[in-house]
Amino acid sequence: MKQTIEEARRVGRAHGVGLITMGDPRAWDTWNELKEARRVEPDPERLDEFISVQLSQDAHDRIAPALH
């Protein structure tokens, strides 16, 4: 198990992805953040394109109020 976690940590680090282990996914107190995800600001035009192409109209309607 330790080898698997270390491999996941290595791959996550290479991609800027965080890593969390947990005993019970429903219980926050069992979560252990082993590696924090790298935060990046997306390019606004690419984000807009992603939203318009990938998400449903219902999702657009839920997102729009948060952007204004």
C-alpha positions, 0 to 999 in steps of 0.5 A: 500500500505504501508503494502505491501511495508513493507512486500516486504522490509522484504522479500527482506532483508531476501533474500538479494534482493533490492527493488525499487518503481517507478511512471513510469517504463520508467522514471528513475527520478520516481525510488526510491531505498528503499533497496539496493541489497546485492552484492555477488561474485558467485562461478566461477565454479557454474556460469560457470555451470549455463551459460553452462546449462541455456543459449543459444549458442547465449547468450554464444557468447555474454558473451564470449568477456566480460570474456576475 
